[in-house]
Amino acid sequence: MPQIVEPAMTVRGVAAFLNVDEKTIYRLAQKGDLPGFKVLGSWRFQKPDLESWIQERKKAAQKPGKASKAEESAARGTHKTQLIQGD
């Protein structure tokens, strides 16, 4: 029986799935930090790849002695606060 493949997700869909801004998705994908691929110049993502990426990030965050970038910035006094504005 053939395997059913989910349609690829767009930047907008991934941003909604991860609850982040679309610019964040573009930045992560362009840096190679987020698993994705381009089709005719547009980014596309597979949900199973994103789910694996999330699990890897969770494991990395749980390693003892490994500070997050936000924690490192706070320790150096260079932590930036982001203003979130409503609609």
C-alpha positions as CSV (number, residue, x, y, z in Angstrom):
1,M,0.0,0.0,0.0
2,P,1.5,3.4,-0.9
3,Q,2.5,5.7,1.9
4,I,0.4,8.9,2.2
5,V,2.6,12.0,2.3
6,E,1.2,15.2,3.9
7,P,1.3,18.3,1.7
8,A,4.3,20.6,2.4
9,M,3.7,23.5,4.8
10,T,4.3,27.1,3.8
11,V,6.1,29.7,5.8
12,R,2.8,31.0,7.0
13,G,1.6,27.6,8.1
14,V,4.9,26.9,9.9
15,A,4.8,30.3,11.6
16,A,1.2,29.5,12.9
17,F,2.3,26.0,13.9
18,L,5.2,27.3,16.0
19,N,3.4,30.5,17.1
20,V,6.2,32.8,15.8
21,D,6.4,35.5,13.2
22,E,6.9,34.6,9.6
23,K,10.2,36.5,9.6
24,T,11.5,34.1,12.2
25,I,10.8,31.2,9.9
26,Y,12.5,32.8,7.0
27,R,15.6,33.6,9.2
28,L,15.8,30.1,10.6
29,A,15.4,28.5,7.2
30,Q,17.9,30.7,5.5
31,K,20.5,30.0,8.3
32,G,19.8,26.2,7.9
33,D,18.5,26.0,11.5
34,L,15.0,24.9,10.4
35,P,14.6,21.9,8.1
36,G,13.1,23.1,4.9
37,F,13.5,23.2,1.1
38,K,12.7,25.6,-1.7
39,V,10.3,25.0,-4.5
40,L,10.6,27.6,-7.3
41,G,12.0,30.1,-4.8
42,S,9.4,29.5,-2.0
43,W,10.2,27.8,1.3
44,R,8.3,24.6,2.1
45,F,8.5,22.3,5.1
46,Q,7.4,18.8,6.0
47,K,5.6,18.4,9.3
48,P,7.4,15.2,10.4
49,D,10.7,17.1,9.9
50,L,9.5,20.0,12.0
51,E,8.3,17.6,14.7
52,S,11.7,15.9,14.8
53,W,13.4,19.4,15.0
54,I,11.1,20.3,17.9
55,Q,12.1,17.1,19.8
56,E,15.8,17.8,19.2
57,R,15.4,21.3,20.6
58,K,13.6,20.0,23.6
59,K,16.4,17.5,24.3
60,A,19.0,20.2,23.9
61,A,17.1,22.5,26.3
62,Q,17.0,19.8,29.0
63,K,20.8,19.1,29.0
64,P,22.1,20.1,32.4
65,G,24.7,22.8,32.5
66,K,23.7,24.1,29.0
67,A,22.5,27.7,29.3
68,S,20.1,29.0,26.7
69,K,21.1,32.1,24.6
70,A,18.6,34.2,26.6
71,E,20.2,33.0,29.9
72,E,23.7,33.7,28.5
73,S,22.6,37.2,27.4
74,A,21.0,37.9,30.8
75,A,24.2,36.8,32.5
76,R,26.3,39.2,30.4
77,G,23.7,42.0,30.8
78,T,23.0,42.1,27.1
79,H,19.5,40.7,27.2
80,K,17.1,42.4,24.9
81,T,13.4,42.9,25.8
82,Q,11.0,42.6,22.9
83,L,7.9,44.8,22.9
84,I,4.8,42.9,21.7
85,Q,2.0,44.9,20.4
86,G,-1.5,43.7,19.9
87,D,-3.6,44.0,16.7
